[in-house]
Amino acid sequence: MPRSPPSRTSSARSAERHAAMMGVLLHFRIVVRSMRRHYRQVERACGVSGAHVWALAQIAALPGLKVSELARHLALHQSTASNVVDRLEKAGLVLRRRSARDARVVHLHATRRGEGVLAKAPPPARGVLQQALMALPVTKLEALRDDLALLIRHMGADPGDADRALLADLVGPAEGGVRASASRRR
């Protein structure tokens, strides 16, 4: 039996869906472009990547923070947070201090030089996406989280190791986070 041509309503719905999808793609492009622009401004202003500035800002705001706590604040795997701290320490921006009570525990502190880097960094220190998300009502954040989870499922993406990548590296070239000129002096 021959197929009948699709109805106008089906075609109209398909066109509507396509137009809506294109609108969402445009918004994703705007978000990514805004993030890239901010991360480039941060790196030009202070010689440290946006992800590293965010970590440094957390450490400066919460002196004595442990790496595991920093990882939770940045939604990173502990090993990734530890790598970030290694780079910040090598650049002379962060100090690790062993606890007097328990030598196994290490506390993080921003150095004067680290605070100087933060003073040069354009706001927001945590990043434009993170700042914008924090401005949304909790109900909108939860709905957005759920909608993105659904999108991820439809893409068949594996979110398993998402906490091992720095957001700044995902939207721009990974350049090690701290320029050589920033790490030369101690």
C-alpha atoms as one frame of an Amber mdcrd trajectory, in Angstrom:
protein
   0.000   0.000   0.000   1.464   3.402  -0.931   2.333   5.798   1.835   0.333
   8.943   2.144   2.258  12.204   2.222   2.929  13.618   5.693   0.195  15.882
   6.917   0.721  19.623   7.108   0.477  19.455  10.874   3.293  16.919  10.994
   5.419  19.120   8.716   4.576  22.185  10.768   5.529  20.383  13.978   8.786
  19.241  12.397   9.568  22.788  11.276   8.723  24.092  14.765  10.986  21.498
  16.376  13.805  22.346  13.944  13.451  26.094  14.609  13.462  25.504  18.378
  16.529  23.248  18.090  18.356  25.906  16.067  17.478  28.498  18.715  18.948
  26.265  21.427  22.116  25.715  19.363  22.480  29.472  18.975  22.191  29.886
  22.747  24.832  27.195  23.341  27.155  29.062  20.970  26.594  32.307  22.879
  27.312  30.590  26.210  30.508  28.946  24.952  31.708  32.125  23.220  31.088
  34.156  26.400  33.017  31.628  28.466  35.929  31.611  26.017  36.050  35.396
  25.957  36.079  35.579  29.768  38.779  32.907  30.133  40.950  34.727  27.562
  40.491  38.030  29.435  41.453  36.345  32.696  44.587  34.802  31.222  45.656
  38.052  29.526  45.068  40.075  32.707  46.859  37.854  35.187  48.670  35.021
  33.371  46.571  32.286  34.961  43.718  30.320  33.395  40.153  30.936  34.493
  39.928  27.526  36.139  43.079  28.196  38.125  41.843  31.653  39.140  38.619
  30.087  40.412  40.611  27.553  42.448  42.902  30.292  43.754  39.881  32.423
  44.701  38.389  29.504  46.650  41.678  28.940  48.471  42.031  32.655  49.272
  38.423  32.866  50.494  38.765  29.765  52.681  42.329  29.721  54.068  43.306
  26.275  55.287  41.089  24.481  52.774  42.050  20.852  52.077  42.425  19.534
  48.523  39.386  17.275  48.991  37.318  20.303  50.042  38.597  22.312  47.077
  37.590  19.443  44.790  34.030  19.579  46.172  33.856  23.381  45.769  34.939
  23.114  42.123  32.977  19.924  41.304  36.228  18.197  40.348  37.696  14.798
  41.006  40.243  14.985  43.831  43.143  14.049  41.541  42.208  16.876  39.144
  42.023  19.349  42.025  45.398  18.100  43.226  46.888  18.739  39.764  45.475
  22.282  39.816  47.039  22.874  43.242  50.374  21.471  41.983  50.424  24.040
  39.171  49.419  26.881  41.494  52.090  25.848  43.987  54.800  25.622  41.300
  53.844  29.140  40.198  54.228  30.388  43.775  50.553  31.263  44.102  49.605
  28.698  46.756  51.313  27.150  49.771  50.621  23.722  51.237  51.012  23.560
  55.004  50.899  20.366  57.030  48.547  20.359  59.976  50.227  20.654  63.376
  47.741  18.100  64.760  47.959  15.545  61.962  50.892  15.605  59.523  48.832
  13.659  56.963  46.487  16.632  56.558  47.557  19.436  54.225  45.968  22.876
  54.262  46.058  25.285  51.334  46.811  28.997  51.558  47.101  31.703  48.906
  50.450  33.477  48.881  50.828  37.251  48.555  51.670  36.650  44.942  48.480
  34.586  44.565  46.437  37.386  46.084  48.102  39.769  43.622  47.008  37.563
  40.736  43.449  37.595  42.068  43.524  41.387  42.312  44.422  41.563  38.583
  41.813  39.022  37.458  38.624  40.408  35.899  35.512  39.407  37.820  33.812
  37.093  38.345  36.618  34.930  39.740  34.549  31.762  39.534  33.710  32.372
  35.854  30.854  33.924  33.902  28.865  30.707  33.520  29.180  29.818  37.193
  28.224  33.365  38.219  25.213  33.394  35.897  24.073  30.001  37.177  24.337
  31.240  40.771  22.021  34.129  39.859  19.228  31.747  38.839  16.568  30.633
  41.306  17.108  27.122  42.672  13.989  25.834  40.900  15.361  27.019  37.539
  18.784  25.486  38.282  17.192  22.147  39.148  15.056  22.228  35.983  18.104
  23.126  33.887  20.132  20.322  35.515  17.349  17.825  34.764  16.925  19.058
  31.182  20.676  18.842  30.553  20.736  15.331  32.051  18.005  14.358  29.576
  19.977  15.928  26.712  23.084  13.998  27.784  21.093  10.743  27.797  19.742
  11.470  24.291  23.286  12.147  23.094  24.452   8.839  24.542  27.262  10.751
  26.238  29.208   9.176  29.076  29.272  11.642  31.982  31.492   9.259  33.962
  34.670  11.349  34.001  33.235  14.858  33.638  34.795  15.832  36.971  38.287
  15.185  35.593  38.197  18.059  33.096  38.518  21.758  33.807  35.709  23.744
  32.231  38.171  26.322  30.888  40.021  23.549  29.039  36.796  22.314  27.445
  35.927  25.668  25.877  39.430  26.789  24.967  42.884  25.462  24.343  44.478
  23.786  27.338  47.679  25.688  27.922  48.707  24.322  31.280  46.872  26.917
  33.303  49.815  29.034  34.427  52.104  30.811  31.978  55.825  30.252  32.283
  56.322  33.917  33.182  53.970  33.489  36.120  55.822  30.436  37.382  59.410
  31.743  36.990  59.506  33.922  40.075  58.822  32.704  43.576
